[in-house]
């Protein structure tokens, strides 16, 4: 990959042999491997058996999960917070596993709409929950640094499955917990 970064530097008019850029292709390749590590992750390995029997049937919400991803259209970052809720149906998932699932999908080339749905679908599948809600709020550098250059815009996407979709009260409860000012 570092050869491609070297060619990129040359293509934009830089000298890859300049002192400050000599090791940049290697550093950039290493950074991209880290940023795209989600492709090498597997849900079964992430969950690692951390599904536990529970008789709770009340909503479980994890808010403000920091999330960093890369826009598949411009290869620029977008970042923000994911909020995940589910209603257990006999099983609960280890708390850190929710954040790890968010990271697994975020650390790939993405569009926010698909990222939101992938997280919700996976949580629903691994937990067997009666419902799942995911809301992501993110800023996109492809919109901030180029194009329309809007610095303060935030994109919000949601995916509501099961009782979060069919039950108005469940949906309202989830949204009031993750966005208390938007009731």
C-alpha positions as CSV (number, residue, x, y, z in Angstrom):
1,X,0.0,0.0,0.0
2,X,2.9,2.4,0.7
3,X,3.8,2.4,-3.0
4,X,0.3,3.7,-3.8
5,X,0.7,6.5,-1.2
6,X,4.1,7.4,-2.7
7,X,2.4,7.6,-6.2
8,X,-0.4,9.7,-4.7
9,X,2.2,12.2,-3.3
10,X,3.9,12.4,-6.7
11,X,0.5,12.8,-8.4
12,X,-0.5,15.8,-6.3
13,X,2.9,17.5,-7.0
14,X,4.8,16.6,-3.9
15,X,8.3,15.2,-3.6
16,X,8.0,11.9,-1.7
17,X,11.8,12.1,-1.0
18,X,11.4,15.5,0.8
19,X,12.5,15.1,4.5
20,X,9.0,15.5,6.0
21,X,7.5,13.0,3.5
22,X,10.2,10.2,3.4
23,X,8.3,7.9,5.7
24,X,4.8,9.2,5.0
25,X,3.8,6.4,2.6
26,X,4.6,3.8,5.2
27,X,2.8,5.8,8.0
28,X,-0.2,6.4,5.8
29,X,-0.4,2.7,4.9
30,X,-0.2,1.7,8.5
31,X,-2.9,4.3,9.4
32,X,-5.2,3.0,6.7
33,X,-4.8,-0.6,7.9
34,X,-5.9,0.6,11.3
35,X,-8.8,2.7,10.0
36,X,-10.0,-0.2,7.9
37,X,-9.5,-3.0,10.5
38,X,-13.3,-3.7,10.5
39,X,-12.9,-5.8,7.4
40,X,-10.8,-8.3,9.3
41,X,-13.2,-8.6,12.2
42,X,-15.8,-11.3,12.7
43,X,-19.0,-10.9,14.8
44,X,-18.7,-14.3,16.3
45,X,-15.2,-13.5,17.5
46,X,-16.2,-10.1,18.8
47,X,-19.2,-11.4,20.8
48,X,-17.1,-14.4,21.9
49,X,-19.9,-16.1,23.8
50,X,-20.8,-13.0,25.8
51,X,-24.6,-13.6,25.5
52,X,-26.1,-14.3,28.9
53,X,-29.5,-15.5,30.0
54,X,-31.6,-12.8,31.7
55,X,-35.2,-12.4,32.6
56,X,-35.1,-8.6,32.1
57,X,-37.4,-7.3,29.4
58,X,-36.8,-3.6,29.9
59,X,-34.9,-1.4,27.4
60,X,-31.1,-1.4,27.5
61,X,-29.5,1.6,26.0
62,X,-25.8,2.5,25.4
63,X,-25.4,6.1,24.5
64,X,-22.6,8.2,23.1
65,X,-20.4,5.5,21.7
66,X,-17.6,7.4,19.9
67,X,-17.5,6.3,16.3
68,X,-15.0,7.1,13.5
69,X,-15.5,5.9,9.9
70,X,-14.5,6.7,6.3
71,X,-16.8,7.9,3.6
72,X,-16.8,5.5,0.8
73,X,-17.4,8.2,-1.7
74,X,-14.5,10.6,-0.9
75,X,-12.3,8.5,1.4
76,X,-12.6,11.3,4.1
77,X,-13.6,10.7,7.7
78,X,-16.9,11.0,9.3
79,X,-17.2,10.8,13.1
80,X,-19.8,11.2,15.8
81,X,-21.8,9.1,18.3
82,X,-23.8,6.0,18.0
83,X,-26.7,5.3,20.4
84,X,-27.8,1.7,20.6
85,X,-30.9,0.3,22.4
86,X,-32.5,-3.1,22.6
87,X,-35.2,-5.0,24.5
88,X,-33.9,-8.4,25.7
89,X,-35.9,-11.4,24.9
90,X,-34.3,-13.9,27.3
91,X,-30.7,-12.9,26.4
92,X,-28.4,-9.9,27.1
93,X,-25.1,-9.1,25.4
94,X,-21.9,-8.0,27.2
95,X,-21.8,-4.2,27.3
96,X,-18.5,-3.8,25.6
97,X,-19.6,-6.0,22.7
98,X,-22.1,-3.3,21.6
99,X,-19.3,-0.8,21.2
100,X,-17.1,-3.4,19.5
101,X,-19.9,-4.1,17.0
102,X,-20.2,-0.4,16.3
103,X,-16.4,-0.2,15.7
104,X,-16.3,-3.3,13.5
105,X,-18.7,-1.7,11.0
106,X,-17.4,1.8,11.4
107,X,-13.9,0.8,10.6
108,X,-14.8,0.1,6.9
109,X,-15.6,2.3,4.0
110,X,-19.1,3.3,4.7
111,X,-22.1,5.5,4.2
112,X,-23.8,6.4,7.5
113,X,-27.2,5.0,6.4
114,X,-25.8,1.6,5.8
115,X,-23.6,1.7,9.0
116,X,-26.7,2.4,11.1
117,X,-28.6,-0.6,9.6
118,X,-25.7,-3.0,9.9
119,X,-25.3,-2.3,13.6
120,X,-29.0,-2.7,14.3
121,X,-29.3,-5.9,12.2
122,X,-26.3,-7.5,13.9
123,X,-27.5,-6.6,17.5
124,X,-30.9,-8.0,16.6
125,X,-29.4,-11.2,15.2
126,X,-26.9,-11.9,18.0
127,X,-29.2,-11.1,20.9
128,X,-32.6,-12.3,19.5
129,X,-34.0,-9.1,21.0
130,X,-37.6,-8.2,20.6
131,X,-36.5,-4.9,19.2
132,X,-33.4,-2.8,18.5
133,X,-32.9,0.9,17.8
134,X,-29.7,2.6,16.6
135,X,-29.3,6.3,16.1
136,X,-26.1,7.8,14.8
137,X,-25.2,11.5,14.8
138,X,-22.1,12.4,12.7
139,X,-20.1,15.1,11.1
140,X,-18.8,14.4,7.6
141,X,-15.5,15.9,6.5
142,X,-16.5,15.4,2.9
143,X,-19.2,18.0,3.5
144,X,-17.1,20.2,5.8
145,X,-13.7,20.4,4.0
146,X,-14.9,20.3,0.4
147,X,-18.1,20.7,-1.6
148,X,-20.7,22.8,0.3
149,X,-18.2,23.4,3.2
150,X,-20.9,23.4,5.9
151,X,-19.1,23.2,9.3
152,X,-22.0,22.8,11.7
153,X,-24.2,20.3,9.9
154,X,-24.8,17.0,11.6
155,X,-26.3,14.0,9.9
156,X,-28.6,11.8,12.0
157,X,-29.7,8.3,10.9
158,X,-31.8,5.8,12.6
159,X,-32.7,2.1,12.2
160,X,-35.6,0.8,14.2
161,X,-36.3,-3.0,14.2
162,X,-38.9,-5.1,15.8
163,X,-40.8,-3.5,18.7
164,X,-38.8,-0.3,18.2
165,X,-40.5,0.0,14.8
166,X,-43.9,-1.3,15.6
167,X,-44.4,0.1,19.1
168,X,-44.9,3.9,19.2
169,X,-44.3,4.0,22.9
170,X,-41.0,2.0,22.6
171,X,-39.8,4.2,19.8
172,X,-40.6,7.3,21.8
173,X,-38.9,6.0,25.0
174,X,-35.7,5.1,23.0
175,X,-35.6,8.5,21.3
176,X,-36.2,10.4,24.6
177,X,-33.4,8.5,26.2
178,X,-30.8,9.1,23.4
179,X,-32.0,12.6,22.4
180,X,-33.7,14.1,25.5
181,X,-34.1,17.6,24.0
182,X,-35.9,16.3,20.8
183,X,-39.1,15.0,22.5
